[in-house]
């Protein structure tokens, strides 16, 4: 129906997935999804934690202070299981908590 553009691309729809992959938009969207899921799963700690990244299967979480890390460690297994259920293809291996500066909502 449509005229072939170049190199097997027949429509703008064929370009969009490639563009999103090259610009990292998909990765950013996935990161945002994981960050939101963390806040949902760890709702009791919403004010004291922030998603910091996912590196080599390790979910990295910033925490306001060492006392909160101690509390999180008691529930680490529970949180890890819930993340694995939510994202079975992600292959979460661990959650690492570390004290760090949490961004203020106005800085987001």
C-alpha positions in Angstrom: 0.0 0.0 0.0 2.6 2.5 1.1 5.7 3.3 -0.9 9.0 1.9 0.6 11.2 4.6 1.9 14.7 3.3 2.4 16.3 0.1 3.7 13.0 -1.7 4.3 11.3 1.1 6.2 7.7 1.3 5.0 6.2 3.8 7.4 6.9 6.2 10.3 5.7 3.5 12.6 8.8 1.4 11.7 11.1 4.2 12.7 9.6 4.9 16.2 10.8 1.8 18.0 14.3 2.3 16.6 14.4 5.9 17.5 13.2 5.2 21.1 15.9 2.5 21.5 18.6 4.8 20.2 17.6 7.8 22.4 17.1 5.7 25.6 13.5 6.7 25.9 12.5 3.1 26.6 15.1 2.7 29.3 14.0 5.9 30.9 10.4 4.8 30.9 11.4 1.4 32.4 13.4 3.2 35.1 10.5 5.4 35.9 8.2 2.3 36.1 10.6 0.6 38.5 10.9 3.7 40.6 7.2 4.0 40.9 6.8 0.3 41.8 9.5 0.7 44.5 7.4 3.5 46.1 4.3 1.4 45.9 5.9 -1.7 47.4 7.8 0.3 50.1 5.0 2.8 50.8 5.8 2.9 54.5 9.3 4.2 53.6 8.2 6.6 50.9 9.5 9.7 52.6 12.9 8.1 53.5 13.9 6.3 50.3 14.4 6.9 46.6 15.1 4.7 43.7 18.7 5.2 42.5 19.0 2.7 39.7 19.1 -0.9 38.6 22.6 -2.2 37.8 23.4 -5.8 36.9 20.2 -7.0 38.6 20.8 -5.1 41.8 18.1 -2.6 42.7 19.8 0.4 44.3 17.9 2.5 46.8 19.0 5.7 48.5 18.0 6.0 52.2 17.8 9.0 54.4 19.7 7.4 57.3 21.2 4.3 58.8 18.3 3.6 61.1 15.9 3.4 58.1 18.4 1.0 56.4 18.2 -1.2 59.4 14.4 -1.3 59.2 14.5 -1.9 55.4 16.9 -4.9 55.9 14.2 -6.7 58.0 11.9 -6.5 55.0 14.4 -6.8 52.2 13.4 -10.4 51.2 9.7 -9.3 51.1 10.6 -6.3 48.9 12.8 -8.4 46.6 10.0 -11.0 46.1 7.5 -8.3 45.2 9.8 -6.7 42.7 10.5 -10.1 41.1 6.7 -10.7 40.9 6.2 -7.3 39.3 9.0 -7.6 36.8 9.8 -11.3 36.2 12.0 -10.6 33.2 14.2 -8.1 35.1 15.9 -10.9 37.1 16.4 -8.9 40.3 19.2 -10.5 42.3 19.4 -8.2 45.2 18.5 -4.8 46.8 21.2 -2.6 48.0 20.4 0.2 50.4 22.8 3.1 51.0 22.6 6.4 52.8 22.4 9.3 50.5 20.8 12.7 49.8 17.2 12.3 48.7 16.0 14.8 46.1 13.3 17.2 47.3 10.0 17.0 45.3 10.6 20.5 44.0 14.0 19.4 42.5 12.4 16.6 40.5 
